[in-house]
């Protein structure tokens, strides 16, 4: 048996340990991001850009366009999966906060009851 083969298990164990350390660091950072409204807002925007819930999508015979859409969707699903792994309630909170954010900036249409009460 050569020296190279004897070192292989040690290297493999080190690689696994390093991967686990990197994942723990990523998880810690993601938990910090999910701990702020701004972080959840950005993640919600990223998830939304991937059309995660759009099953039909735009019909296209352009293979490049379809592949781009699938790639965006895949990234969004990975972000969603990671967020839910860190905090199972994070996406519900993101949805609630996004709704509240949109309600803050809702425009009153001219001629509506709300517009008439401003006199």
N, C-alpha and C positions, 0 to 999 in steps of 0.2 A: 504494500500500500504506500503510495507516495505522500509527501507532506501536504500537497495540495488537497487531496481527498480528506485528510484528517482535519484540515482547517474549515472545510465546507460546512459542517454542521454548526460550528461556532459562528461563521459568517451568516448562515441562515437564521440562527437565533437572534443575532444582532440586527439583522434586517427586519425581522418580525417585531422586535422590541422597538426599533426606531420608528417603524410604521405605526405602532400603537401610541408612541409618544407624540408623533405628529398628529394623529387623529385626536388625541386628548387635547392638544393645543388648539386645534381647529374647533373642537366642541366647546372649549372654554371661551374662545373668541365669539363663536356663534351665540352662546348663552348671553354674553355681554351685549351683543347686537340686539338680540330678542328682548333684552331687558330695558330697552329704550324705545320710546314712541317713534323716534326718527329712524332707528334701525328697522323696526317692524314695518314702517311706511315704505322704506326702500325695498325690503324683501317682498312686500305685497305687490309693489310695482313690477319687480322682476318676475314674480310668479305670474302676474296678470299679462305681461307681454308675451308669455309663452303660449297663450290661448289654451291653458290646461283643460278647461271645461268645454272647449269648442270641438265637439266630436265630428261635425260635418265639415267645418272649415270652408275655405274657398275652393271650389272645384278648379283644378288646374291640370293641364297636360304638360306643363313645363316641369320637367324632372328636377331642375335646380331649385325652382321655387318651392316645390314640395319638400325637398331635402332640407332647405333652410328652415321651413316651418316646423318640420319634425325635429330638427336640431334645437330650435328655440324651445319647443315643447319639452324635449328631453332635459334640457338645462333647468327649466322651470320646475319640472317634476322632481329633479334631484334637490333643488333648493327647498321645495315644499317637504320632501321626505326628511331631509336633514333637520329642518325646523321642527317638524312634528316629533322627531326622535328626541330632540333636546327638550321640547316643551309641547306635549300633546294638545294643549289649549291655545297654542300660539296663533294658529290660523284663524280660529274663531275670534280671538282678540283683534287680529289684523283686520278682519272683516268689519267688526264693530267700530273700530277706530276709523277705518276708511269711510264708513257710512256717516259717522259724526263729522269727519273732516269735510265731506261733500256737502252735508247739510249746512255747515257754517258758511259756505260760499255759494249757496243756492241763490240764483238770481230771481227776483220777483218780476214776473211778466207784467208789462204795462196793461192796465185795465183789470187786473185781478183784484180780489177782495183785499188782499194785503196792501196793494198799492193805494187803494182808496182810503185805508185807515191812516195813511201817513199825513193827511191834511192837517 
